[in-house]
Amino acid sequence: MGQRIMAIGLAVAALVLGACGDDAGGEPCKEGMMAGDTFPCMCDSTAGSQTCGDDGKLSACDCSSPGDGGVMPTGGTGGIITETGGTGGMSGTGGVGATGGSGGVGGDPPGDGGLPVVDSGSEFVGPPSDGSALSTCDVADASSCADGLVCYNSGTGPGYCTPECAAATDCDGMGDNVGCSQGACRYTCTGIEDTSCPMFMECMEAVPGTFRCNYPEDVNTPPPPAGDGTLYSVCTESTDCMEGLRCNAYNHCTHDCMEATDCEPATTGDLDPTCSPNTMVMGQEIVGSGCRFTCDVAADPDVCPEGLSCTPSFGGGRCSAATGGGGLPGGGLPGGQQ
């Protein structure tokens, strides 16, 4: 999960490049931009834009006309999307065409234009959910996408609104990694390392050997708010923790340990910490979760330190602030952590 939050953080950072009064001029234009194209930026809480010049460099952030168009990166080498109003108008590179998945129903084909720029000034930034292109949607609810768009989903998370199609040519202009399947223009990709999917999507295996761009299940779930950086306080990454501490798989600040006696007690809650030490497996270090708390989800779920809750995980309950419960399906944790 930490990797996915980091990826989202990088995507958000791309949207807020530039600041009022900062010398943003001289920065190269984003990949795929043409002279005159604009890129969204922020002046404090006001939206603005940078313009790609004839010299291939972005201007300083101009907030005199906020919300006036812009382009949005799709992530990695996924190209750009120019916002000129309306819905549709997507582009991207990479991947190969394939069939599979399912779609909903739609209406008239969308007009020209592009996606709305996500409000980068909000505390949590995720994909749109207003029925526009690439909005999250439910394939069982035809009204979750605007006219001319259909909800496509080949994963376990929410679907995304995309133009309906009858042939591959109906998806022309959306990118080399877009094809027509079951009446929907859908994005394909080549493997989990592929970064060509639209922003906030991940390349996931739909069926063995076949990959699709999909939203992860928790794409609309904000990460837990960071605490004060002290031991066992809530964190989303290690920079949220004080010097000498790190953020573990259960989204709280901790330190390494060899046994439980190396761990300091928490100032809140009613549990003594336990230890998940780093271990060596076949010459490779497996990072443990350090000082953490074991709990009983069924018997006594309210004994965790403040900000943490008892959630099912590897070998029993763990006190966690991680969205979705701190563990992976089947009880595993990233990097072999416990």
C-alpha positions in Angstrom: 0.0 0.0 0.0 2.9 2.3 0.8 4.0 2.0 -2.8 0.6 2.9 -4.1 0.4 6.0 -1.8 3.8 7.0 -2.9 2.7 6.7 -6.6 -0.4 8.8 -5.9 1.8 11.3 -4.1 4.0 11.6 -7.1 1.0 12.1 -9.4 -0.4 14.8 -7.1 2.9 16.5 -7.1 2.9 16.6 -10.9 -0.5 18.5 -10.7 0.7 21.2 -8.4 3.9 22.1 -10.0 4.5 25.8 -10.0 3.6 28.4 -7.3 2.7 32.1 -7.4 5.8 34.1 -7.3 8.1 31.1 -7.7 10.5 31.2 -10.7 9.0 28.2 -12.6 10.1 29.6 -15.9 12.8 27.5 -17.6 11.4 24.1 -16.7 11.0 21.9 -19.8 7.5 21.4 -21.1 5.8 18.1 -20.2 6.1 15.2 -22.6 3.8 15.5 -25.5 3.1 19.3 -25.0 3.0 21.6 -28.0 3.8 25.3 -27.9 0.8 27.2 -26.4 -0.4 24.2 -24.4 -0.9 24.9 -20.7 -0.2 22.8 -17.6 -2.1 23.3 -14.2 -0.3 24.7 -11.2 -1.2 26.4 -7.9 -0.7 29.8 -6.3 -1.4 29.1 -2.7 -5.1 28.0 -2.9 -5.7 29.5 -6.3 -5.5 27.4 -9.5 -3.4 28.7 -12.4 -1.5 27.5 -15.4 1.9 27.4 -17.0 2.3 27.8 -20.8 4.6 25.8 -23.0 6.7 28.3 -25.0 8.2 28.1 -28.5 11.5 27.3 -26.8 10.1 24.2 -25.2 10.1 25.5 -21.7 7.2 26.2 -19.3 6.4 29.8 -18.2 6.0 30.8 -14.5 2.6 29.9 -12.9 0.0 32.4 -14.0 -3.0 32.6 -11.6 -4.7 35.6 -13.2 -7.0 33.2 -15.1 -7.5 30.1 -12.9 -9.0 27.0 -14.4 -8.3 28.1 -17.9 -7.5 24.7 -19.5 -4.4 22.8 -19.0 -3.0 19.3 -19.6 -2.9 16.3 -17.3 -0.2 13.6 -17.3 -1.5 10.1 -17.4 1.4 8.7 -15.4 4.8 7.3 -16.5 5.0 7.4 -20.3 1.2 7.6 -20.7 1.1 10.9 -22.6 -1.0 13.9 -21.9 -4.7 15.0 -22.0 -5.6 18.5 -23.1 -8.5 20.1 -21.3 -10.6 22.1 -23.8 -14.0 21.3 -22.3 -16.5 18.5 -22.7 -15.7 14.8 -22.2 -13.5 12.3 -24.1 -10.3 13.3 -25.9 -7.9 10.9 -24.2 -4.4 10.0 -25.2 -1.7 7.6 -24.1 1.1 5.3 -25.3 2.3 1.8 -24.6 0.6 -1.5 -24.3 -1.0 -3.8 -26.9 -4.6 -4.3 -28.0 -6.5 -7.3 -26.6 -10.0 -8.4 -25.9 -11.9 -9.2 -22.7 -13.7 -7.5 -19.8 -17.2 -6.2 -19.9 -19.0 -2.8 -20.2 -22.3 -1.2 -19.5 -24.5 0.9 -21.7 -24.1 4.4 -23.1 -25.7 7.0 -25.3 -24.4 9.3 -28.1 -20.7 9.4 -28.7 -18.9 12.1 -26.6 -17.8 15.3 -28.2 -14.2 16.6 -28.5 -12.4 17.9 -25.5 -10.6 16.5 -22.5 -10.8 15.5 -18.9 -11.4 18.0 -16.0 -8.2 18.7 -14.1 -8.4 17.2 -10.6 -8.6 19.8 -7.8 -5.0 19.5 -6.6 -5.7 21.9 -3.8 -7.8 19.4 -1.8 -6.3 17.3 1.0 -6.9 14.1 -0.9 -6.8 13.8 -4.7 -8.3 10.9 -6.5 -10.0 10.3 -9.9 -13.2 12.2 -10.7 -16.6 10.6 -9.9 -19.0 12.9 -11.8 -19.6 10.6 -14.8 -17.1 12.3 -17.0 -14.4 10.4 -18.9 -12.2 8.3 -16.6 -14.6 8.9 -13.6 -15.0 6.0 -11.3 -18.3 4.1 -12.0 -20.3 1.0 -11.3 -21.0 -1.3 -14.3 -24.3 -2.2 -12.7 -25.4 1.4 -12.8 -25.7 2.8 -16.3 -26.4 6.3 -14.9 -22.9 6.4 -13.3 -21.4 7.6 -16.6 -22.5 10.5 -18.8 -24.2 10.1 -22.2 -21.8 8.6 -24.8 -19.7 7.0 -22.1 -19.9 3.4 -20.8 -18.6 1.9 -17.5 -15.8 -0.6 -18.2 -14.2 -2.8 -15.5 -12.0 -5.8 -15.7 -10.7 -5.6 -12.1 -11.9 -5.8 -8.5 -12.0 -2.0 -7.9 -14.3 0.6 -9.4 -14.8 0.8 -13.1 -14.0 3.8 -15.3 -16.2 5.8 -17.7 -14.9 5.5 -21.3 -16.4 6.1 -24.8 -18.6 3.3 -26.1 -17.5 1.7 -29.4 -18.5 -0.8 -32.0 -15.1 -1.2 -33.6 -11.5 -0.4 -32.8 -11.6 2.7 -35.1 -14.1 4.3 -32.7 -11.3 4.6 -30.2 -8.9 6.2 -32.6 -7.1 9.2 -31.0 -7.2 7.7 -27.5 -3.7 6.2 -27.7 -1.9 3.1 -28.9 -2.9 1.1 -25.8 -6.6 1.6 -26.3 -8.9 -0.9 -28.0 -12.6 -1.8 -28.3 -13.9 -4.6 -26.2 -17.6 -5.4 -25.3 -18.7 -2.0 -26.5 -16.2 0.0 -24.5 -12.8 1.7 -25.4 -10.5 0.2 -22.8 -6.9 0.7 -21.8 -4.5 -2.3 -22.0 -1.0 -2.6 -20.6 1.8 -5.2 -20.6 2.5 -6.0 -17.0 2.6 -4.7 -13.4 5.7 -2.6 -14.2 3.9 -0.8 -17.0 3.3 2.8 -16.1 1.4 3.8 -19.3 -2.1 3.6 -17.6 -4.1 6.8 -17.0 -3.5 8.6 -13.7 -4.6 6.8 -10.5 -4.9 3.5 -12.4 -2.6 0.5 -12.1 -1.7 -2.2 -14.6 -3.4 -5.4 -13.3 -3.7 -8.9 -14.5 -7.3 -9.4 -15.6 -6.8 -13.1 -16.6 -3.6 -15.1 -16.7 -1.2 -13.4 -19.1 -3.6 -10.6 -20.0 -3.3 -7.1 -18.4 -5.7 -4.2 -18.2 -5.5 -0.7 -16.7 -7.9 -0.6 -13.7 -8.4 1.5 -10.6 -7.3 -0.2 -7.4 -10.0 -1.1 -4.8 -9.0 1.7 -2.4 -8.4 4.5 -5.1 -11.1 6.7 -3.4 -10.0 6.0 0.1 -7.9 8.8 1.6 -4.7 7.7 3.4 -4.8 8.0 7.2 -3.9 11.4 8.4 -0.4 11.7 9.7 0.2 12.0 13.5 2.8 14.0 15.3 5.7 11.7 14.2 6.2 10.1 17.6 6.5 6.4 18.3 3.3 4.5 17.3 1.7 7.6 15.8 -0.2 7.4 12.5 1.9 7.8 9.3 1.7 7.3 5.6 5.4 7.3 4.9 8.6 7.4 6.9 9.0 11.2 6.4 6.0 11.6 8.7 8.0 10.0 11.6 10.6 11.6 13.8 14.3 11.0 13.2 15.2 7.4 14.0 11.7 6.1 13.3 10.1 4.7 10.2 6.6 4.0 9.0 5.8 0.3 8.9 3.2 -1.8 7.1 0.6 -0.9 9.7 0.9 2.8 9.1 2.4 3.8 12.4 5.8 5.1 13.3 8.1 2.4 14.8 11.8 1.4 15.1 13.6 -1.8 14.5 13.9 -4.4 17.2 15.2 -7.9 17.9 12.8 -8.7 20.7 9.8 -7.2 22.5 12.0 -5.9 25.4 13.6 -3.5 22.8 10.2 -1.8 22.4 8.9 1.1 24.4 5.3 0.9 25.8 2.6 3.1 24.2 1.2 6.1 26.1 -2.3 5.2 25.1 -4.2 1.9 24.7 -3.9 -1.2 26.8 -1.4 -3.4 25.0 2.3 -4.1 25.3 4.2 -3.9 22.1 5.6 -7.0 20.3 8.5 -7.3 17.9 8.7 -8.2 14.2 12.5 -8.1 13.6 14.3 -7.9 10.3 15.4 -11.3 9.1 17.8 -12.8 6.5 16.4 -15.2 3.9 18.8 -16.7 1.4 21.2 -13.8 1.9 18.4 -11.2 1.4 17.2 -9.0 4.3 13.4 -9.1 4.8 12.3 -5.9 6.6 10.0 -6.6 9.6 7.4 -4.3 11.0 9.6 -3.5 14.0 7.8 -2.7 17.3 4.0 -3.2 16.7 1.0 -4.5 18.5 -0.9 -7.9 18.4 -4.6 -7.8 19.2 -7.7 -10.0 19.1 -10.2 -8.7 16.6 -13.1 -10.7 18.0 -12.5 -10.6 21.7 -11.2 -7.1 22.4 -10.8 -4.8 19.4 -10.6 -1.5 21.3 -7.2 -1.9 23.0 -4.9 -0.3 20.4 -3.0 2.9 20.9 -4.9 6.1 19.9 -5.3 6.4 16.1 -4.9 2.6 15.5 -7.6 -0.1 15.3 -7.4 -3.9 15.6 -7.6 -5.3 12.1 -7.2 -8.9 10.7 -3.7 -9.5 9.5 -1.0 -12.1 9.3 -1.3 -14.7 12.1 -4.1 -12.7 13.9 -5.0 -9.1 14.6 -2.6 -6.2 14.4 -3.1 -2.6 15.5 -3.1 -0.6 12.3 -4.1 2.7 10.7 -3.6 1.2 7.2 -6.8 1.5 5.0 -8.2 -1.9 4.4 -6.6 -3.4 7.4 -2.8 -3.4 7.2 -2.5 -6.7 5.5 -2.8 -8.1 2.1 -5.5 -10.6 0.9 -4.6 -14.0 2.4 -2.9 -12.5 5.4 0.4 -11.5 3.8 2.2 -8.2 4.1 4.5 -6.2 1.8 8.1 -7.3 1.9 7.3 -10.3 4.1 6.5 -8.0 7.1 4.5 -9.4 10.0 
